[in-house]
Amino acid sequence: FIDLKQTRQKLPVVADRRPIVRARTMAKSLDITNVAQVFEKVAGPSGVLQRLHLEQVLQSLGLSRDAAAEFLDEVRGVNGHGIDCRTFLSKVFQQEPKRTLSLPKSVVEAGGIQAWNAKHDEIRQLKGMLSGMCKAKTVEEALSEAKAIMSLGHDIWTYAYMRRLFDRCPDVYYATLAAQPSTLLPAVYTPAVGEACQKFGKMPMYRRGCYLCIADRGNFKEVLKEYAEAELEKDASGNYLCDCIVFSDGGRILGLGDLGAWGMGIPIGKLDLYTVCAGFNPHRTIPLILDVGNHGPEGNTDRLVIRDSPVYTGLKQDRVTHKSEQGTVVNS
């Protein structure tokens, strides 16, 4: 489905022997948009590319058989025979899913997730550090890395490491959690998630999580559709598969008060709990934040500057509330 002989003649010679570096370097010389569209068309409604076909493509682009197999192992996806098309494209072409509605407004204004992470010096440095720490390709390796970090006695670093592991390989992430849930769940959900939400925006931004902003009222269906297109599995007819949505407005996080969009750690953590303990398919779930504004420091227990922080991802306006007919406080 690609004129590989003609394409290969245009590719640069890459001295680096690391498969992912070679693949990315060669990909940069291609018309990424057209090639990505071809892959997506071949994958069809299921979004799954056959591993054998991908090995042949990568070999035709100049990788050896072993290097192609190693690369596909690193970005392994749905099962042993196929690989998720979006995962493949994001790894090879470093291409973010096209999202302008379901990301936080500040991230969209910055130009997307990669641009947001690159824009802030401390986040950029943390992302590099976490990438250096997170090299695991197996459950055993992930447990070894996680336990080494946990030995320092502060789970905020373990939380950050596990988020990076999920971004690299969700399959290894969940298999690692399932291997030792009593050890790791407290680091990815309660109690560590409280502090993680207080510092959520200070850590690298990843693609997981849908942000439904009050400014998009009247367009919520399109926001959800965009996120589903980027992140959810589909059935054979191309319908989105979603078994569970966990949502929060970030207004009262674990007794810590109003953390706004940084409260995304709660929906993510709950869904991880449901996946490991109840068998939910994580590729059919949506962690969602209702981004409706945020009170100032007086709105959270530790008097933290959140809304006015330069790394606050959400809507930078006051949270406006009123009392419902039942006497409960709701967002206006």
Salt bridges, closest charged atoms under 4 A:
ASP16 OD2 - ARG18 NH2 2.69
GLU55 OE2 - ARG51 NE 3.16
GLU70 OE2 - LYS137 NZ 3.96
ASP73 OD1 - ARG51 NH2 2.94
ASP84 OD1 - ARG86 NH2 3.80
ASP121 OD1 - ARG124 NH2 2.93
ASP167 OD2 - ARG164 NH1 3.05
GLU195 OE2 - HIS154 NE2 3.11
GLU195 OE2 - LYS199 NZ 2.50
ASP216 OD2 - LYS105 NZ 2.80
GLU229 OE1 - LYS234 NZ 3.05
GLU231 OE2 - ARG99 NH1 3.91
GLU231 OE2 - ARG207 NE 2.87
GLU233 OE1 - ARG284 NE 3.03
ASP249 OD2 - ARG319 NH1 3.27
ASP258 OD1 - ARG319 NH2 2.71
ASP272 OD1 - ARG208 NH2 3.07
ASP308 OD2 - ARG307 NH2 3.37
ASP318 OD1 - ARG307 NH1 2.27
